[in-house]
Amino acid sequence: MVSIMKFLEKYFSKTRVRILICLILMAVGMSNSEIKDKLGLDYKSLKKYRNALENEEIERLFSNGGRRRKSELEPYSEVIKKEFEEKPPATLREANERIKQLTGKSLSLNRLGIYLKKRG
């Protein structure tokens, strides 16, 4: 199952893959506790997915049309890019501090790393 998930994650977000796999496991009769153990989902999410499956409302789980949520830094991308081209930050912490000075926004270091990686 792990290799199938990795393959699907090339084309879909990790969250969507987990929802899809969860729905398939539910449809074949796997219990919530088994799914929780296999996918690492919490019971609140499992309940939401099971309700959607039982009420034939699966589309609402995928309602944003496949688009990933945009970063709150998106409106500042050009300013950040210009700043970092002139003087690249040495660490994520430094990058976060400089972005906070420029925009007033701050991300977790993990989210900041993902944001910066996507933008080259």
C-alpha positions in Angstrom: 0.0 0.0 0.0 2.9 2.4 0.7 4.2 2.2 -2.9 0.7 2.9 -4.2 0.4 5.9 -2.0 3.9 7.2 -3.1 2.9 6.8 -6.7 -0.4 8.7 -6.2 1.4 11.5 -4.3 3.2 12.3 -7.5 -0.1 13.5 -9.0 -2.2 14.4 -6.0 -1.7 16.1 -2.6 -0.8 13.8 0.2 -4.1 14.7 2.0 -6.1 13.7 -1.1 -4.3 10.4 -1.4 -5.0 9.6 2.3 -8.7 10.5 1.9 -9.0 8.3 -1.3 -7.2 5.3 0.3 -9.3 5.8 3.4 -12.5 5.7 1.4 -11.4 2.6 -0.4 -10.6 0.8 2.8 -13.9 1.8 4.3 -15.8 0.6 1.2 -14.2 -2.8 1.5 -15.3 -3.0 5.2 -12.1 -2.2 7.2 -12.8 -0.8 10.7 -12.0 2.7 11.8 -9.3 1.5 14.2 -7.6 -0.5 11.4 -7.6 2.4 9.1 -6.4 4.7 11.8 -3.4 2.4 12.5 -2.6 2.0 8.7 -3.0 5.7 7.7 -2.3 7.6 10.9 -5.6 9.4 10.7 -7.5 10.7 13.7 -11.0 9.5 14.6 -12.5 12.9 13.8 -11.3 12.7 10.2 -12.4 9.1 9.9 -15.9 10.0 11.1 -16.1 12.8 8.6 -15.0 10.5 5.8 -17.3 7.7 6.8 -20.3 10.1 7.0 -19.5 11.4 3.5 -19.2 7.8 2.2 -22.5 6.7 3.8 -24.4 9.8 2.8 -23.0 9.7 -0.8 -21.4 13.1 -0.3 -17.8 12.2 -1.3 -17.5 15.1 -3.6 -17.5 17.5 -0.7 -14.3 16.0 0.6 -12.7 17.1 -2.7 -14.6 20.4 -3.1 -11.6 22.7 -3.8 -11.3 21.2 -7.3 -7.9 19.6 -6.8 -6.1 22.9 -6.1 -3.7 23.1 -3.2 -4.1 25.9 -0.7 -2.0 28.9 -1.6 0.6 30.1 0.8 -0.1 33.3 2.7 3.2 34.5 1.3 2.0 34.2 -2.3 1.1 38.0 -2.6 4.7 38.8 -1.5 6.5 36.3 -3.8 8.2 38.8 -6.0 9.4 41.0 -3.1 10.8 38.0 -1.3 12.4 36.7 -4.5 14.1 40.0 -5.1 15.3 40.3 -1.5 16.7 36.8 -1.5 18.4 37.1 -4.9 20.2 40.2 -3.6 21.3 38.6 -0.4 20.4 34.9 0.0 19.6 33.8 3.6 22.0 31.4 5.3 19.3 29.5 7.3 15.6 29.0 7.4 15.5 31.0 10.6 17.2 34.0 8.9 14.8 33.7 6.0 11.8 33.6 8.3 13.0 36.7 10.1 13.6 38.6 6.9 10.2 37.6 5.5 8.6 38.7 8.7 10.3 42.1 8.4 9.2 42.4 4.8 5.6 41.2 5.1 4.6 40.9 8.7 4.0 37.2 8.1 5.7 34.2 9.7 5.5 30.5 8.8 6.7 27.4 10.6 10.2 26.5 9.5 8.8 23.4 7.8 6.2 25.3 5.8 8.8 28.0 5.0 11.1 25.3 3.6 8.4 23.9 1.4 7.5 27.4 0.2 11.1 28.3 -0.7 11.7 25.0 -2.3 8.7 25.4 -4.6 10.0 28.8 -5.7 13.5 27.7 -6.4 
